[in-house]
Amino acid sequence: MNVGGKATTAPRDADVRLRFKLIKSAVMSSIHDSHPGHCRHRVKGPLHIGAVRLRRMSLLSFIPEMSVPPMLPAPPLPAPGDRWALFLDVDGTLLPFADRPEEVVVSDRLRVLLADLYATLDGALALVSGRGLVDLDRLFGAPPWAMAGLHGLQLRHANGEMRETRVSGSRRSLALHTAETISRAHPGTLIENKELAVAIHSRTAPEHFESVRHAVETALPQLHGYEMQAGNLVVELKPEGMDKGKAVAELMASEPFAGRVPVYLGDDLTDEYGFAATNLENGLSVRVGSREPSLAQYTLPGTDAVHAWLSRVLNVIKQGAHPHAYPSGGNA
């Protein structure tokens, strides 16, 4: 925009701020409607109206268009007396990405670290992943901690109680057939059949990502009860009604998480729901990587930094020492 021959970005910046507020409202409203008893703030007024319209739309349609906010600080360590509950995304957070989902490997060192954190936090540790529970058990050796799989469509509580969204076989077959048809039209993309959900990965053919996303959006009207979940070079077709934020809220309502401060680490667009749920509980939301913008309050640069920070968290809790801030910039 030009005013008197001088460029100005004020209207654009105002639009960016409004879009960010609408996205925040959409995420929080979605979580609130599912678990109203666990949210401390009710979104009202025009932003709430916008949230209702946006809830069924992909956040990916909005976030890339917004300007980059100031750099986030590194996460602090727990203070004496803090009772944390850790919620950890897997791919891109605990584990580096691989071209194929089945190629990732969990190191013995990470297994030991998670087991120590689980014991030190009296069980208040959960994995929150887009992977299914069977796949998570394969990777982590059927661990005792709680796990939310398929963005919360599957959930195993700390006491072993299971919950899984039910979808008819015919609907699953239609979703899989649709995804396979789209993948065949985009050479190099990979299909991951998660039973309840199906993902089209573009990591080995990133040039097709936007086209795949558009094709999935176009197919959605024929897939009643399904929605699109876009992430880091992946587009999923999954049953409606669940996301990582709702999974966090559900776990926070049960032992051993209830009454603790949630701390959520994630790298992907799908983790924004987890960040929103965590922020509503006055917890710590930590984005891994440099994706912008985000509802997260803190950042760590990558999986190595996540492991280093979690190790320091473990040591601080064990020793009961007064923590100092994590090194500036989040470097391990």
LINQUI-V530045 format. One record per residue. N is the residue number from 0. RES is the residue in one small letter. NEAR is the number of other ideal C-beta (glycine too) atoms within 12 Angstrom. Layout:
n=N res=RES near=NEAR
n=N res=RES near=NEAR
//
This chain:
n=0 res=m near=14
n=1 res=n near=9
n=2 res=v near=10
n=3 res=g near=7
n=4 res=g near=7
n=5 res=k near=9
n=6 res=a near=11
n=7 res=t near=13
n=8 res=t near=15
n=9 res=a near=13
n=10 res=p near=14
n=11 res=r near=16
n=12 res=d near=17
n=13 res=a near=16
n=14 res=d near=18
n=15 res=v near=24
n=16 res=r near=20
n=17 res=l near=21
n=18 res=r near=27
n=19 res=f near=30
n=20 res=k near=27
n=21 res=l near=33
n=22 res=i near=39
n=23 res=k near=38
n=24 res=s near=35
n=25 res=a near=37
n=26 res=v near=47
n=27 res=m near=43
n=28 res=s near=37
n=29 res=s near=39
n=30 res=i near=44
n=31 res=h near=30
n=32 res=d near=25
n=33 res=s near=29
n=34 res=h near=29
n=35 res=p near=19
n=36 res=g near=17
n=37 res=h near=31
n=38 res=c near=29
n=39 res=r near=19
n=40 res=h near=21
n=41 res=r near=18
n=42 res=v near=31
n=43 res=k near=15
n=44 res=g near=14
n=45 res=p near=14
n=46 res=l near=26
n=47 res=h near=24
n=48 res=i near=16
n=49 res=g near=25
n=50 res=a near=30
n=51 res=v near=22
n=52 res=r near=18
n=53 res=l near=29
n=54 res=r near=32
n=55 res=r near=21
n=56 res=m near=25
n=57 res=s near=29
n=58 res=l near=42
n=59 res=l near=31
n=60 res=s near=22
n=61 res=f near=28
n=62 res=i near=32
n=63 res=p near=22
n=64 res=e near=19
n=65 res=m near=28
n=66 res=s near=18
n=67 res=v near=17
n=68 res=p near=21
n=69 res=p near=10
n=70 res=m near=18
n=71 res=l near=30
n=72 res=p near=20
n=73 res=a near=30
n=74 res=p near=38
n=75 res=p near=26
n=76 res=l near=31
n=77 res=p near=37
n=78 res=a near=19
n=79 res=p near=13
n=80 res=g near=13
n=81 res=d near=25
n=82 res=r near=23
n=83 res=w near=39
n=84 res=a near=41
n=85 res=l near=50
n=86 res=f near=48
n=87 res=l near=51
n=88 res=d near=48
n=89 res=v near=45
n=90 res=d near=41
n=91 res=g near=37
n=92 res=t near=44
n=93 res=l near=42
n=94 res=l near=33
n=95 res=p near=26
n=96 res=f near=29
n=97 res=a near=21
n=98 res=d near=19
n=99 res=r near=18
n=100 res=p near=35
n=101 res=e near=16
n=102 res=e near=18
n=103 res=v near=27
n=104 res=v near=19
n=105 res=v near=30
n=106 res=s near=18
n=107 res=d near=12
n=108 res=r near=17
n=109 res=l near=31
n=110 res=r near=22
n=111 res=v near=20
n=112 res=l near=29
n=113 res=l near=37
n=114 res=a near=23
n=115 res=d near=22
n=116 res=l near=40
n=117 res=y near=30
n=118 res=a near=20
n=119 res=t near=26
n=120 res=l near=35
n=121 res=d near=22
n=122 res=g near=28
n=123 res=a near=34
n=124 res=l near=40
n=125 res=a near=47
n=126 res=l near=48
n=127 res=v near=55
n=128 res=s near=47
n=129 res=g near=49
n=130 res=r near=41
n=131 res=g near=35
n=132 res=l near=37
n=133 res=v near=22
n=134 res=d near=30
n=135 res=l near=37
n=136 res=d near=21
n=137 res=r near=20
n=138 res=l near=31
n=139 res=f near=36
n=140 res=g near=16
n=141 res=a near=16
n=142 res=p near=30
n=143 res=p near=23
n=144 res=w near=37
n=145 res=a near=41
n=146 res=m near=42
n=147 res=a near=50
n=148 res=g near=39
n=149 res=l near=43
n=150 res=h near=47
n=151 res=g near=48
n=152 res=l near=40
n=153 res=q near=37
n=154 res=l near=36
n=155 res=r near=35
n=156 res=h near=27
n=157 res=a near=30
n=158 res=n near=17
n=159 res=g near=17
n=160 res=e near=15
n=161 res=m near=18
n=162 res=r near=25
n=163 res=e near=23
n=164 res=t near=31
n=165 res=r near=16
n=166 res=v near=30
n=167 res=s near=15
n=168 res=g near=12
n=169 res=s near=13
n=170 res=r near=26
n=171 res=r near=27
n=172 res=s near=18
n=173 res=l near=23
n=174 res=a near=39
n=175 res=l near=30
n=176 res=h near=21
n=177 res=t near=33
n=178 res=a near=38
n=179 res=e near=24
n=180 res=t near=24
n=181 res=i near=37
n=182 res=s near=32
n=183 res=r near=18
n=184 res=a near=21
n=185 res=h near=29
n=186 res=p near=15
n=187 res=g near=22
n=188 res=t near=34
n=189 res=l near=31
n=190 res=i near=31
n=191 res=e near=34
n=192 res=n near=27
n=193 res=k near=37
n=194 res=e near=28
n=195 res=l near=38
n=196 res=a near=44
n=197 res=v near=40
n=198 res=a near=43
n=199 res=i near=46
n=200 res=h near=38
n=201 res=s near=34
n=202 res=r near=30
n=203 res=t near=24
n=204 res=a near=22
n=205 res=p near=20
n=206 res=e near=15
n=207 res=h near=28
n=208 res=f near=28
n=209 res=e near=20
n=210 res=s near=23
n=211 res=v near=41
n=212 res=r near=32
n=213 res=h near=22
n=214 res=a near=27
n=215 res=v near=40
n=216 res=e near=27
n=217 res=t near=18
n=218 res=a near=28
n=219 res=l near=29
n=220 res=p near=13
n=221 res=q near=17
n=222 res=l near=32
n=223 res=h near=18
n=224 res=g near=24
n=225 res=y near=34
n=226 res=e near=31
n=227 res=m near=40
n=228 res=q near=43
n=229 res=a near=36
n=230 res=g near=43
n=231 res=n near=31
n=232 res=l near=32
n=233 res=v near=45
n=234 res=v near=45
n=235 res=e near=47
n=236 res=l near=48
n=237 res=k near=44
n=238 res=p near=32
n=239 res=e near=28
n=240 res=g near=25
n=241 res=m near=39
n=242 res=d near=47
n=243 res=k near=51
n=244 res=g near=48
n=245 res=k near=40
n=246 res=a near=49
n=247 res=v near=51
n=248 res=a near=44
n=249 res=e near=36
n=250 res=l near=45
n=251 res=m near=42
n=252 res=a near=26
n=253 res=s near=29
n=254 res=e near=18
n=255 res=p near=27
n=256 res=f near=40
n=257 res=a near=23
n=258 res=g near=17
n=259 res=r near=32
n=260 res=v near=27
n=261 res=p near=44
n=262 res=v near=46
n=263 res=y near=50
n=264 res=l near=50
n=265 res=g near=52
n=266 res=d near=41
n=267 res=d near=38
n=268 res=l near=42
n=269 res=t near=48
n=270 res=d near=46
n=271 res=e near=44
n=272 res=y near=47
n=273 res=g near=53
n=274 res=f near=47
n=275 res=a near=44
n=276 res=a near=48
n=277 res=t near=48
n=278 res=n near=33
n=279 res=l near=36
n=280 res=e near=36
n=281 res=n near=19
n=282 res=g near=38
n=283 res=l near=38
n=284 res=s near=39
n=285 res=v near=44
n=286 res=r near=41
n=287 res=v near=44
n=288 res=g near=31
n=289 res=s near=21
n=290 res=r near=32
n=291 res=e near=23
n=292 res=p near=30
n=293 res=s near=40
n=294 res=l near=40
n=295 res=a near=43
n=296 res=q near=26
n=297 res=y near=34
n=298 res=t near=38
n=299 res=l near=43
n=300 res=p near=31
n=301 res=g near=27
n=302 res=t near=31
n=303 res=d near=23
n=304 res=a near=32
n=305 res=v near=42
n=306 res=h near=31
n=307 res=a near=26
n=308 res=w near=41
n=309 res=l near=41
n=310 res=s near=25
n=311 res=r near=30
n=312 res=v near=37
n=313 res=l near=29
n=314 res=n near=20
n=315 res=v near=28
n=316 res=i near=31
n=317 res=k near=16
n=318 res=q near=15
n=319 res=g near=15
n=320 res=a near=16
n=321 res=h near=14
n=322 res=p near=23
n=323 res=h near=14
n=324 res=a near=19
n=325 res=y near=31
n=326 res=p near=19
n=327 res=s near=14
n=328 res=g near=19
n=329 res=g near=31
n=330 res=n near=16
n=331 res=a near=20
//
